[in-house]
Each structure stands twice: as structure tokens, then as C-alpha cells.
Amino acid sequence: MATLTLATVEPCGRKIGSSGSCGKEVCARSDSFTTTVGSYTPSCTPSPSVYGNSSEGSSTNPRQHVVASVVAWDQIYLGAKIQPFAKYAHCTEDLHLLSTFLALAQPPELHGDGIKTLLRAVRMLRLCDYCAEDICSVLAHASAYFKDVHAVCGGKMDSNEVAMVLVCLIYIAHSWVQDETCPLHVWHKHLFRKYCTVRMLNSAVMRLLEIRNHKLRLSTAELRERYECLCKELKQQKHQQAAISLHDGSDEAN
């Protein structure tokens, strides 16, 4: 992530999650935000027993079953690229959420490892017990932030770095949207350990905040458009899953 590292930028010392409100009231917050690695360890960190100690995590999912066979891969954005990595999703809904997120962010072409990392990032939000609507708000913000980052750094980033930048932006967005946040060192442990040091990751986050002029609030119209797009996809998948469950139940009864 060398193109995003700015050695002269120092953390301000404010701990993440120190103030603010929920995502539904995000527009009431101040226009600027800063974050750094701190010792704050909230209750929303992912459970090691579920996520595993390995930085790669577990390819199996004990909490929810990913039914990749019910996904119409040819009808979702980047479906052919997401399909081989479906096992890294926390649930089937997340496959559609990632597809919609990428459609909103419009990053350059992503390779397989990048897709896998992004699925694992969304999975970590699930394991932190953030509700689906809050995750939609986080992804809505992160997709908007990427426009400015790509305008500044787009020509300098390879496919792998694009994915890592998107994960960094998801981290920043969750720090803005949520009261109780998962510290950066936890994100590093599960998602970035093989890619960079915590210090380099912290510098990259500060650089991304600088590109946004430390302003993370979106306009009401932009936030609503992106948030509703993600929530609409989420509702459609819930309806489909309910229909599948009802059909399976009818088959068993017969």
C-alpha cells in the first residue's frame, strides 16, 4: 500500500467510537472525523471461536449456510468473479451486498484475492453483530468515499491495492457510522496481516481521511440513494430466502 502511505501524517490521538450516533442519524454529526489505532477494545470484536485465529479465517461457516446454488450469478454485478469465493461469505445475502457495493463504488477490475478479502471484510462486520441495515449504511458511505480516492490514486493502484483500499474505506465508514467500533488492530489481524504492518495500515487510513479532507458526511440525497440501493437488494434476498424455505417446508410435508 505504498502509494497511500504518508509518513509525515501523524494520528491525532482521538479514539474511534468516542462519540456520535447511529447510522440513521449520521447527518447530525460533525463534518470532520479522525481516527487512529488505540487501546480501546469494544464488545463488538469478532469472536475468535467463530472467526478462527488464522488471518485467512475459516472457509466453513458455522452460523449461517451460504447457498451459492440459489444465486443467479449471471444476473448480478461481477457475479462470475464473486462465485468462486462464495464460501468466504457469512451468508447468501452478503454475496448480493458485495455485488451491489461494487456496482456503486465502480472500482477498476478486481482479481480473485481482492473479492475474497472484501467478502471476509463484510463477514467480519456480521461477526461483530452489526445489523444488516447498519452494514448497508457502512457500505453506502464506503462506496461514495472510493470516488474521491480513485480520482487521486486510481492510476497508481493495482488490483490488489484497490481491494485493500476498499476494505480500509469500509473500516473508516464503520468508524463514522457506528457508536461502538472494531479497532484497527483487529482489522489488521484478520484482513491485513499478510499485506502490511499495523503502522503502515494506520498511515494508509490517515491518508485516505486526508483525501476526503477528513469529511465523512455524505449529502442526504447521495446517502439515501446508495443506502436504499443496498437495502433494496437486501430485502429482495430476504424475500427469496423466505420463499425457498417455504418451498422446502412444503416438500418435506409432502
BELSULUR-V396337 format. One line per field, one symbol per residue. burial: I if it has 9 or more other C-alpha atoms within 8 Angstrom, else O. A space follows every 10 residues. Layout:
# BELSULUR-V396337
burial=???
This chain:
# BELSULUR-V396337
burial=IOOIIIOOOO OOOIIIIOOI IIIOOIIOIO OIIIIIIIOO OIOIIIIOOO IIOOIOIIOO IOOOIIOOOO OOOOOIOOIO IIIOIIIIII IIIIIIIIII IIOIIOIOOI IIOIIIIIII IIIIIIIIOI OOOIIIIIII IIIIIIIIII OOIOOOIOII IIIIOIIIII IIIIIIIIII IIIIOIIIII IIIOOIIIOI IIIIIIIIIO IIOIIIIIOO OOIOOIIOII IOIIOOIIOO OOOOOOOOOO OOOO
